[in-house]
């Protein structure tokens, strides 16, 4: 159960439970990277907004995909 303020609970060293795994680093994309998306298929990155979102051209459409990039993979 999470605290009401949204902070995660700290792990006590004496706890019998394993500490939570750290979040994996977010994948970094750059312009002209070839990518694939589980829903939209193959595409090319045409814009990067810091580490917030990427704009991808999938041929028939352009999509802005925000982090986390769960379904977007670099080829």
C-alpha positions in Angstrom: 0.0 0.0 0.0 1.4 3.4 -0.9 1.4 6.4 1.4 -1.2 9.0 0.7 1.3 11.6 -0.4 2.5 9.4 -3.3 6.1 8.8 -2.1 7.5 5.3 -2.2 8.3 3.6 1.1 11.9 3.2 2.0 13.4 -0.3 2.4 14.6 -1.3 5.8 17.9 -3.2 5.8 16.4 -5.7 8.4 13.4 -6.5 6.2 13.0 -10.1 5.1 11.6 -8.8 1.7 13.8 -7.9 -1.2 14.2 -4.2 -2.0 12.4 -3.0 -5.1 14.4 -3.0 -8.3 15.5 0.4 -9.6 13.7 1.5 -12.7 15.6 0.7 -15.9 17.0 3.8 -17.6 14.8 5.2 -20.3 15.8 4.4 -23.8 17.3 7.4 -25.6 16.2 8.1 -29.2 17.7 10.6 -31.7 16.5 12.0 -35.0 16.7 9.5 -37.9 16.7 6.4 -35.6 14.8 3.5 -37.1 12.2 2.2 -34.7 9.4 -0.3 -34.4 6.2 0.1 -32.4 3.9 -2.8 -31.3 0.8 -0.9 -32.6 2.0 1.3 -35.4 4.8 -0.8 -37.0 8.1 0.5 -38.5 9.0 4.1 -38.4 11.7 6.8 -38.3 12.2 9.3 -35.4 11.7 12.8 -36.8 11.7 14.8 -33.5 12.9 14.4 -29.9 11.5 16.5 -27.0 14.2 16.1 -24.4 13.4 12.9 -22.5 9.7 13.5 -22.5 8.5 12.4 -26.0 9.5 11.5 -29.5 7.7 12.2 -32.8 7.8 9.2 -35.1 6.9 9.0 -38.8 5.2 5.7 -39.5 4.6 6.4 -43.2 0.9 6.7 -43.1 0.8 8.8 -39.9 3.0 10.7 -37.4 2.6 9.9 -33.8 4.0 11.6 -30.6 4.9 8.9 -28.1 5.6 9.9 -24.5 7.8 8.2 -21.9 7.9 5.5 -20.8 8.5 4.0 -24.3 7.1 0.6 -23.4 6.1 -0.4 -26.9 8.8 1.5 -28.9 12.1 -0.3 -29.8 15.2 0.9 -31.6 16.3 -1.2 -34.5 
